[in-house]
Each structure stands twice: as structure tokens, then as C-alpha cells.
Amino acid sequence: MDIWMQLEKAERGERRSLASVLEAIPWNADGLITAIAQQHDSGEVLMLAWMNREALRETLDSSRVCYWSRSRQALWRKGESSGHRQYLVEARLDCDGDAVLLRVDQQGPACHTGRPNCFYNAIRDGSVEVITAPLSP
């Protein structure tokens, strides 16, 4: 039985080694996993990004969130240029291991547009409405 089936059938409080679970992650063809950042205290979904093994390992080891930039083909430490860092509070894997939820403490806006989160385009009544303004600098 694979690790994901074991975890699916596990009782609350059961544990598996981090190394064995990370080894079993079904990375996509590019070696990436979807990462969702959520503000730990409010539950607000901040952004969606991607992580490779190195980014996930660095995040878990340092508690400073690191992603994989598909456009730059390089590690991207959130806030390295803007100062708007993310600090890891808790990481959770979904039921089949193909997405990671990062519960974070976001410092400043999460979106590169200066908005609190990246989900500011609301689909409403047959149009897309911008619902959040950038935060003041």
C-alpha cells in the first residue's frame, strides 16, 4: 500500500516520517507541486505558486517561504526584492500529495501588484470586477 493510501486510512494522531512522505510526492512532469499560501490567522487565501523539491525543503528547513519561479526558472524567496516576506507557520499536504497548503504569516501585500492577495478579480454578473485596491506604500 502506498503512503497516500496509508495516510488516507490512518487514525488521527498517526505519523509517517517526513522523508518518506516527501519522497512519495507525485511531482508533475516539470518536478513541481502546486503551493497555496493562506494567511494563518484569518484564513485568507493569498496566492498560488509552485514549488520544486529544493523550494519545499528550504521552506521547511528555514520557515521562510521559497517558491520555484517558472518564468525565471529559479528559486524565488518570497519578498526578496519587495520585502514582503512570508514566514511558514504550518505546511499541509492534500489527500493525494499533489498540492501543499502553506499557512503563513504574510508581511505586507502578497501580490506583486501591491494588493493584499492575488485574487482580486471577481467574476460577477457576466463581467470581471476588480475588488481590491493596492495597499499604500
C-alpha positions in Angstrom: 0.0 0.0 0.0 1.5 3.4 -1.0 2.0 6.1 1.6 -1.0 8.2 0.4 -3.4 5.2 0.9 -1.8 4.6 4.4 -2.4 8.2 5.3 -5.9 8.1 4.0 -6.7 5.1 6.3 -4.7 6.4 9.2 -6.3 7.3 12.5 -5.9 10.8 14.0 -2.5 11.3 15.5 -0.7 8.6 13.5 2.5 9.7 12.0 4.8 8.9 9.0 8.3 10.1 8.5 8.7 13.3 6.7 11.4 11.9 4.5 9.1 9.0 3.3 6.2 11.4 2.6 8.3 13.9 0.7 9.8 11.1 -1.4 6.3 9.9 -2.3 5.1 13.4 -3.6 3.8 13.0 -7.2 5.8 15.9 -8.7 4.4 16.9 -12.1 6.4 16.5 -15.3 8.4 19.7 -14.5 9.2 18.4 -11.0 6.7 20.9 -9.4 3.9 20.8 -6.9 1.1 23.4 -6.5 1.5 25.6 -3.4 -1.3 27.6 -2.0 -0.4 30.3 0.5 -3.0 31.1 3.2 -2.8 33.7 6.0 -2.6 31.6 9.1 -4.8 33.7 11.4 -7.5 35.0 9.1 -7.8 32.0 6.6 -7.5 34.4 3.7 -6.1 32.7 0.5 -3.2 34.9 -0.6 -1.7 33.3 -3.7 -1.0 30.2 -5.7 2.5 29.4 -6.8 4.8 26.4 -7.5 7.5 24.6 -5.5 10.1 22.1 -6.5 11.8 19.7 -4.0 14.5 22.3 -3.2 12.0 25.1 -2.6 9.9 22.9 -0.4 12.9 21.6 1.6 14.2 25.2 2.0 10.8 26.4 3.2 10.5 23.5 5.8 14.1 24.0 7.0 14.1 27.8 7.3 10.4 28.7 7.8 10.9 31.4 5.2 8.8 30.6 2.2 10.6 29.8 -1.0 8.9 29.0 -4.4 10.0 28.0 -7.9 9.6 30.7 -10.4 8.5 29.1 -13.7 9.2 32.3 -15.6 12.7 32.8 -14.3 13.5 29.1 -13.9 14.9 29.8 -10.4 14.2 29.7 -6.7 12.1 32.7 -5.6 12.2 33.6 -1.9 9.0 35.5 -1.3 9.8 39.1 -0.5 13.5 39.0 -1.5 13.0 42.1 -3.7 9.9 43.7 -2.2 10.5 43.0 1.5 7.0 41.5 1.7 8.1 38.1 3.1 6.1 35.1 4.0 7.0 33.1 7.1 5.8 29.5 7.4 3.5 28.7 10.3 2.4 25.2 9.1 2.6 23.2 5.9 -0.1 20.7 5.0 -0.3 18.3 2.1 -3.6 17.4 0.5 -5.0 13.9 0.5 -3.1 12.6 -2.6 0.0 14.7 -2.1 -0.2 16.8 -5.2 -0.7 20.2 -3.5 0.7 21.8 -0.5 -1.1 24.4 1.7 1.3 26.9 3.3 -0.3 28.6 6.3 1.9 31.7 6.5 2.4 35.0 8.3 2.5 37.4 5.4 4.4 40.6 5.9 2.9 43.3 3.7 1.0 42.6 0.4 1.2 39.1 -1.0 0.6 40.1 -4.6 3.2 41.7 -6.9 0.5 44.4 -7.7 0.6 45.6 -4.1 -2.7 44.1 -3.3 -3.2 42.0 -0.1 -3.8 38.9 -2.2 -3.7 37.8 -5.8 -7.4 37.0 -6.0 -8.8 40.5 -6.6 -10.6 39.8 -9.9 -14.1 38.7 -9.0 -16.3 37.1 -11.6 -19.7 38.8 -11.1 -22.8 39.1 -13.3 -21.1 38.3 -16.6 -18.0 40.5 -16.0 -14.8 40.6 -14.1 -14.7 43.3 -11.3 -11.5 44.4 -9.5 -12.5 44.3 -5.9 -9.3 45.3 -4.1 -7.0 48.3 -4.4 -3.3 48.2 -3.9 -2.2 48.9 -0.3 -0.5 52.2 0.3 3.3 52.0 0.3 
